[in-house]
Amino acid sequence: MNLPDISHFLVIPRLRVQNANAVSSPLTHGFPSMTAFLGLMWALERQLKQAGVELPLNAVGVVCHDHQEQVNDGGFVKSFCLTRNPVDKSGKTAAIVEEGRIHMDISLVFGVNIGTGEWQDEYPAQVADILNRMRIAGGTVHLPAKPWLQRYQPFAVSCGESAKLASLTRKLLPGFTLVARDDLLDQRLAELKRTQSQATRLDAWLSLARINWHYQPVKESAEETAGNTAENAAENAAENAAGKTKGEWKNDRTGQGWLVPIPVGYGALSEVYPAGKVANTRDPHTPFRFVESLYSIGQWIAPHRLTSVEQLLWYADSQSENGLYRCRNNFIKTQND
């Protein structure tokens, strides 16, 4: 898939979001899903239209500067800090519904395409004004204590201004942006199949989701071998006979970067039902389909390591005929080009 046409990058920097949804899928947590940010982009576009601003938003990227997941500090295994809900209408204590929340400081980068239209200097301020009144992944946007500072001012950069694109990524520091690494999933699956012919993509995903340690024997150099005494040689021979060899423990994350399991959209479980046919849906005027989460691997990377701003953008790829509704990111494709 190719990235949709983009004429400008619109940056809303340093947003403080409190109590956003930290549970990104049934299997992952720690940061909101990219589907939440794409949903924010579409909701923002509708709000802009209602305000009389025609600004097509085609892609979105997120840079995280700071985050604090609301979990207890109970050691290696943590649990969410839950809140007690008010009593129900009968006066009884309501059940606790487990919710994961996170406070975060983020910057949003929108890919905008105005086509043959003329860019208006007031667009960034209008977008920021509406965005400050919306929710981001269920969280509340809080205005900074000193909103007049330059670091909090929204701005836009044309795609043709290569000199400003370099400064754009520097303005997003310090922080990390999430990019897709589907290629690592394919690579890990190929590695597993060398020793486990029955390995599946789920096995590869689980393998990448954790740090795997393995013991690697160390070969002695010729000088070390020559310097061994007869007593050491006999001891080494005994260790080898017992299956013990000298070595060291290594993990498979060396040089891999900050990898995380992420949801990347939804896959269909049923056909598309006409609007209103399925009871208790959120919107009775929209066709309905049962879906499940799709998973892949993402990587957090510092913005200054990107070769283009397009690498941090995510966009929608809907293939309803195949039952796929995915979030796409062209980090690897753009990098190879």
N, C-alpha and C positions, 0 to 999 in steps of 0.2 A: 504494500500500500504506500502511496505517495502522500506527503504532507499537503493539505489544502493550500491554495494560494494565499499568500500573506504579503501585505504591503507595508505594515508597521508593527513594531513591537511596543505594546503598552504595558508599563511597569507600575504596579501599585506596591510600594515598598513598606516593609516593617509593620505589618499588621499584627496586633496583639489579639489572639483569639483564646478565649477561655471556655473550658468545658466542651471542647469538640469531641466527636465520637472517636475513641481510640480503637474500637473493635472494627477492623476493616472488612472482616469476613467471618464465616463460622470457624475458620482455622487460623486466622492471623490477627495480630493486634500490634499496637505500638505507634501507629500513625494512620490518619484517615486514608481511605482508598482513593485512587485517582478517579474513580467513578463519581465520588463526591465532588471533586473539583470540576469535572466536566458538567455535572448537574448544576453547580454554582454558575458556570459560564453561561449555560443556556438560560437559567433563571435571570441572570444579570442582563442578558440580551433582551429578554422580554420586558424587564423593567425599564430598560433604556428606550425601547419602542414606545412604551406607555408615556414616557417623558418627552417624546418627540425627537429622540436621538436615534438615527439609523446608523448603527455601528455593528456590522457583522463580525462576530467573534468566532474564529475557526479552530483555535487551539489554545491550550493553557499549560503553563509550567509552574511549578511551585519550588521555592527555595526555602528551606527550613534553617533559621538562624539559632533557634533555641527551642527546647521542648521539655515538658515535665509531665510525664504520665502519672496519673493519680493512682498510685499503688502503694501498698504498705512496704516498709523496709524490713521484711521478715527473713532476710537471708537469701539463699539461692532461689527458692520458690517464693514468688510474690503473688499477691491477690489484689484485686481492685478495691479501692476505697469506695464503699457503697453508702448511699444515703437512705434514711428511713422515710418512706412516703407517708403523706397524711392519712388519717383514718378514712375508711370508706363510708358510704352513705348510711350504713347500719351502725356505725360507730366502732367497728372492729378494726384491728390493726391490718393494714394492707400488706400484701406479700411483697417481699423485696425482689425486684427484677434486676438481675446483674447487668450493670452498665459500666463500660469502660470510658473514662474521660481523660482528656489531655489538654494542658495549656501549651500554647505554642506561639512563637514569633515567626512569621512567614512573610515572604514577598511573592506576589503573583505576577506572572508574565503572560499577557494575552497576545495571541497572534491575530491581528486584525487585517481585514481586506476591504478597503474602501473602493476598490475597482477604479473606475474613471472619475470618481468623486474627488472633492478637495478636502484635505485634512484640516480640521479645525483645532486651533490651539487650546480651546476650552474642553476638548474631549477628555483628557486625563482627569481634570478636576471633576467633571460631571460623573465619570465612572467611579471615581473614589468616593464621591458624595453618596451615590446610591449604594455602593458596596458596603460602606460603613453602617448602613441601616439594614443589612441582610445578615443571615446566619451562614457561617462557613462550616460545613460538615456537622451541623447541629450546634456549633459553638457561637458564642456572642463576641462580636468585634468591639474592642475597647479602644477609644481614642487615646493617643499618647499624651503624656503630661505637657509636652511642649510641641504641639502640632506644627508650629511655624518653622521648625528647624528644617534645613535642606534635606536631611536624610529621610524625612517623612513625606517629601513632596512627590506626587506622581508625575511621570514623564513618559514621553514616547520617542521612539527612534525609528527612522525610515530604514527599510531593508537595504537601501543603496548606500547608506552612510557607514562604510566599513570602519572608519576611524572611531566612530561613536560606539560601534558594536563591541569593540574591545573594552572601552570604558564602561559599557553596560554591565558586562560580567564582573568587572572589578567592583562596581557599586553593590553587587549582590553578595560580597564577602563581608564578614566571615559567614559561611553557611554551606549547605550541601543541597544538591538537587537530585531528585529521583529519576533514573533513566531505566529503560527496559534492557534486560540481558537474556533474551530468549536463547541466544546462541550458546550461553553457558549450560543451559538445560540440555540442549542437544549434545553438547560435548561431554557432559557428565554421563548421559545415557549411553553414549558410545563406550566410555571407559568402563562402566558397570557391565556391559554386555560381554566384555572380554573375559570376565571371570564368572558372571552370572547371566547365562543365556536367557533366563526367564525375567530379567529385569524390565521394569516398565517405566514410563515417564513419571509416575508417582514415586517410584523408588529414587529416581534421579532428583526429583524435586525435594524429597525428604533428605536426601544426602546433602544437597546444597543448602538446606535450611539449618544445618547444624555444622559444628566444627568436628571433623573426623581426625582422630589421632592414630598414627600407625608407627610401628617400630621398624626402623630402617637400619640394617646391618652396615657397619663402617668397615671398609677395606683398609687394611694396614698398608702403608707404603713400603717400598723395598728397604729403605733405611731402618724403619721400625722393625721389620721382620728380621733383618740382619742383626739388629741389636738385641734381640730376644735371647735370654739365657736358656740353657737346656731345661732349667726348672720351669721358666715361663712357658716355653714351648710345650712341655708336657701338660702344664695347667690348661693352656689354650686348647690342646688336643682333647683333653678330658671334657672341657666345656662344649666343644663342638660335637663330641660324641653324645653329650647329654642334651643336645639341641639348643645350647646357650651360645650366642655369638655376641661380640661387642657391637654396639650400635647406639642409636639415639632416637628419641621420640620426636616425630614431626607431624604437623597438621597440614591439611590441604587448603588452608586459607592464605598461605604465604604468597604474596603477589597478586591475590585475587581481588583485593579491595573490600569495601564494606557491602557485602551481599545480604539481601533480605528476601524472604518469600513474600510475594504480593499477589492480591487478586487483580485481574486485568479485565474483568467484564463478566458476562453471563452467557451460559449455554442453555438452549431450549430443552425443556423436559416434556413439553406438550405442544399441540397445535395452537394456532392463534384463535382465540374465541372472540366472537363479536362483542361489541361494547354492551355491558349490562347483563350478559349471560351468566357470568360467574358472580355469585353473591359475595357481598362484603368486600369488594375491591375498593381501593383508594379512590379511583376515578371511574365512575360508571359510564362515562362518555368516551372512553378510550378502549380499543381492543386489548385483550388480556392474554398473557401467556405465562405458564409456569416455567421458571428457570432455576439454574443452580450456578454457583460461582465458578469462574475459570481462574486458574492460578498459573503464575510464572515466577521468574526471578527478576528482581530489580537490584540496582546498585546506587548507593549514595555517592555522589562525586562532587567535588568542589567546582563551582561555575567557571573558574579561570582555567580549568583543564579542558574545557570544551573548545572545539575548533570553530563552532558556529552556535548562534543562539537557538537555531532550529533544533539542535540536539536535545534541549531540555523540554521541548513542547510535546504535549500529548493531545491526541485527537481521536474522534470516534470512527469506528469502522463497523458499520452495521450490515450484516449479511443475513437478513431475515429468512431467505430461502434455505440457507444452511443452518439456521438456528443459532447464529453466532452474533453476539453484540459485544465488541471488544474495544478496549482502549489501546491505542497504538502509540509507539514512540520510535523514532528512526535514529536512535543514537548510533547503533552499529552501522547501519546503512550509510548514514551521512559521514561517519568517521572513515569508512573504507573509500568513499568517493574522494 
